[in-house]
Amino acid sequence: MAESNVQATRKGVFSRHPLIARWIGMWNPYVLAHPITRRLLRFAVLKHTGRRSGRVYATPVSARPTATGFVVPLTFGEKAAWYRNVLAANGCVIEWKGVEYRLIDPQMVSSAEALPAYHPVERLILPLLGIKQYVQFRYAPVDGEDSHPETALPGHALRR
């Protein structure tokens, strides 16, 4: 028998049942985008522009605020469309607890740098889920301010 160069992966319970996987895939964006679900699960909505299409997308992420911006786990790795769009645009808008923040300068950071922003229980769970990569964003300067990092503080929400 010839050896394959394809890596074997464990299939989750939902990937074994195509109808369940399709149903979850269909409802997932609506459930995660609902304000009550976002508040209970502490999800943020990352709004980014497609690098090819120019369309605006909203992606639910497990973002957490830091002193200088936000940190977001790369749950699906560097190939995630939202991550590539954010890199191409050098920023995005994140909606956290009903307030939108303009973010710039996405940088890959280690777990050691990112995990202090999370609740202690989440600090245990995220590594168990296999998440090792995180993206750190800085708050964008408010109009009329210089771009010095110390001036971009958490109060810099987008005006509606």
C-alpha positions in Angstrom: 0.0 0.0 0.0 1.4 3.4 -1.0 1.9 6.0 1.7 -0.2 9.1 1.4 1.1 12.6 2.0 -2.3 13.8 3.2 -2.5 14.3 6.9 -5.1 12.4 8.8 -7.5 14.6 10.7 -10.0 13.8 13.4 -13.5 14.4 12.3 -15.9 16.1 14.7 -19.3 14.8 15.4 -20.9 17.5 13.2 -18.7 16.8 10.2 -19.9 13.1 10.2 -23.5 14.2 9.7 -23.8 16.4 6.6 -27.3 17.5 7.3 -26.4 18.7 10.8 -23.3 20.4 9.5 -25.3 22.2 6.8 -27.9 23.3 9.3 -25.3 24.6 11.7 -23.5 26.4 8.9 -26.7 28.0 7.7 -27.7 29.3 11.2 -24.3 30.0 12.7 -24.0 33.6 11.3 -27.4 34.5 12.6 -27.0 33.0 16.0 -23.5 34.5 16.5 -24.5 37.9 15.2 -27.6 38.2 17.5 -27.0 40.9 20.2 -28.1 38.6 23.0 -25.8 35.8 21.9 -22.8 38.2 21.5 -23.4 39.6 25.0 -23.6 36.1 26.6 -20.7 34.6 24.8 -18.6 37.7 24.7 -18.2 37.7 21.0 -17.2 40.7 19.1 -18.0 41.4 15.4 -15.0 42.1 13.2 -16.0 44.2 10.2 -13.6 44.0 7.3 -13.5 44.7 3.6 -12.9 42.0 1.0 -9.6 42.4 -0.7 -10.9 41.3 -4.1 -14.7 42.0 -3.9 -14.7 45.2 -1.9 -17.7 43.9 0.0 -17.9 44.6 3.7 -18.0 41.4 5.9 -18.9 40.9 9.5 -17.2 38.0 11.3 -17.9 37.0 14.9 -14.6 36.6 16.8 -13.5 36.1 20.4 -11.8 39.4 20.7 -10.7 41.0 24.0 -9.6 44.6 24.6 -6.1 45.4 25.8 -4.5 48.7 26.9 -3.6 49.7 23.4 -6.2 47.9 21.2 -7.7 44.4 20.8 -6.4 40.9 20.6 -8.1 38.3 18.4 -7.3 34.5 18.3 -6.6 33.1 14.9 -8.9 30.1 15.4 -8.6 28.9 11.8 -5.1 30.0 11.2 -3.4 32.4 8.8 -5.5 31.2 5.9 -8.7 32.7 7.4 -10.3 35.1 4.9 -10.9 37.8 7.6 -7.3 37.7 8.6 -6.0 38.1 5.0 -8.6 40.9 4.4 -7.4 42.8 7.5 -3.8 42.4 6.5 -4.5 43.8 3.0 -6.4 46.8 4.5 -4.0 47.2 7.4 -7.0 47.4 9.8 -10.6 46.9 10.5 -13.5 47.9 12.7 -14.5 45.9 15.7 -17.8 46.1 17.5 -17.4 45.3 21.1 -20.3 45.6 23.6 -22.2 47.7 21.2 -19.4 50.2 20.5 -17.4 50.2 17.3 -13.6 50.8 17.4 -11.4 51.5 14.4 -8.2 49.3 14.6 -5.0 49.4 12.7 -1.6 47.7 12.5 -2.5 43.9 12.8 0.5 42.1 14.3 0.9 38.4 15.0 1.6 37.8 18.8 2.3 34.8 20.9 -0.1 33.2 23.4 2.0 34.5 26.2 1.3 38.1 25.0 -2.3 37.6 24.1 -3.8 35.4 26.9 -3.6 38.0 29.7 -6.5 39.8 28.0 -8.7 36.8 28.5 -10.6 35.5 31.6 -8.7 32.8 33.5 -11.1 30.1 32.4 -10.6 31.2 28.7 -6.8 31.1 29.3 -7.1 27.4 30.0 -9.6 26.6 27.2 -8.0 28.4 24.3 -4.8 26.4 24.3 -6.8 23.2 24.8 -8.6 24.1 21.6 -5.3 24.2 19.8 -5.2 28.0 19.3 -1.6 29.2 19.2 -1.8 32.3 17.0 -3.3 35.6 17.9 -3.5 39.0 16.2 -2.9 42.2 18.1 -4.5 45.4 16.8 -3.9 49.0 17.9 -6.6 51.7 18.2 -6.5 54.0 15.3 -5.9 57.6 16.1 -8.9 59.8 16.3 -9.2 62.5 13.5 -6.9 65.4 14.2 -4.5 63.4 16.5 -1.1 62.2 15.7 -0.5 58.5 15.2 1.6 58.0 18.3 0.5 54.8 20.0 0.1 56.4 23.5 -2.6 58.7 22.1 -4.7 55.9 20.8 -6.5 54.9 23.9 -9.7 52.8 24.5 -12.0 55.8 24.5 -11.5 56.2 20.8 -14.7 54.7 19.6 -16.1 55.5 16.2 -18.7 58.2 16.2 -22.0 57.1 14.8 
